[in-house]
Amino acid sequence: MEVAAGKVLKQGGIAKLSVVGIGMRSHSGVAATLFECLGNGGVNIQMISTSEIKIAVILDESQIDQAAKLAHAAFGLSAGK
């Protein structure tokens, strides 16, 4: 089988943040919590990928630390808890 591809594009300076857990199957609102915390924090999502147990977002590399801190706080995973 042949696939006719026009061209390949690449982009540097991106990072991936994932929320993973088997409990996502039975707990609604995980995606909403993630998107809300990132949106309120001014983090721009370039791409979203989902499965039954994972939500992954592609972000500017410069925003990954902020995004991770926001997600940790939103899901109660912040240091000191």
C-alpha positions as CSV (number, residue, x, y, z in Angstrom):
1,M,0.0,0.0,0.0
2,E,1.4,3.4,-1.0
3,V,0.5,6.7,0.7
4,A,1.0,9.8,-1.3
5,A,2.4,12.5,1.0
6,G,2.9,16.1,-0.1
7,K,5.5,17.2,2.4
8,V,6.6,16.7,6.0
9,L,6.5,19.7,8.4
10,K,8.3,19.8,11.7
11,Q,8.1,22.2,14.6
12,G,10.5,22.6,17.5
13,G,9.9,24.3,20.8
14,I,6.9,22.2,21.8
15,A,6.1,20.1,24.8
16,K,3.5,17.5,25.8
17,L,1.5,17.4,29.1
18,S,-0.5,14.4,29.9
19,V,-3.1,13.4,32.4
20,V,-3.3,9.7,32.8
21,G,-5.3,7.3,34.9
22,I,-7.6,4.3,34.7
23,G,-10.0,6.2,36.9
24,M,-10.8,8.5,34.1
25,R,-13.2,5.9,32.7
26,S,-15.5,6.4,35.7
27,H,-14.8,10.0,36.7
28,S,-16.3,12.7,34.5
29,G,-15.0,16.2,34.3
30,V,-11.2,15.4,34.1
31,A,-10.9,17.0,30.7
32,A,-13.0,20.0,31.7
33,T,-10.8,20.5,34.8
34,L,-7.6,20.4,32.7
35,F,-8.8,22.7,30.0
36,E,-10.2,25.2,32.5
37,C,-7.1,25.4,34.6
38,L,-4.9,25.8,31.5
39,G,-7.2,28.4,30.0
40,N,-7.5,30.4,33.2
41,G,-3.7,30.3,33.4
42,G,-3.3,31.7,29.9
43,V,-1.7,28.5,28.5
44,N,-2.3,28.1,24.8
45,I,-3.1,24.5,23.7
46,Q,-1.9,23.7,20.2
47,M,-3.2,20.1,20.0
48,I,-5.3,17.7,22.0
49,S,-5.2,13.9,22.0
50,T,-7.4,11.7,24.1
51,S,-8.1,8.0,24.9
52,E,-10.1,6.3,27.6
53,I,-7.4,6.7,30.1
54,K,-5.3,9.7,28.8
55,I,-5.6,13.3,27.8
56,A,-2.5,14.8,26.2
57,V,-2.0,18.4,25.1
58,I,0.8,20.0,23.0
59,L,1.9,23.4,24.3
60,D,4.7,25.9,23.7
61,E,7.8,24.6,25.4
62,S,8.1,27.9,27.3
63,Q,4.7,27.2,29.0
64,I,5.3,23.6,30.2
65,D,6.4,24.4,33.7
66,Q,3.5,26.8,34.3
67,A,1.1,24.2,32.7
68,A,2.4,21.4,35.0
69,K,2.0,23.6,38.1
70,L,-1.5,24.6,37.1
71,A,-2.5,20.9,36.5
72,H,-1.0,19.7,39.7
73,A,-2.9,22.4,41.6
74,A,-6.2,21.7,39.8
75,F,-6.0,17.9,40.6
76,G,-4.7,18.4,44.2
77,L,-1.2,17.1,43.4
78,S,0.7,20.2,44.5
79,A,3.8,19.9,46.7
80,G,3.0,20.2,50.4
81,K,-0.3,18.3,50.4
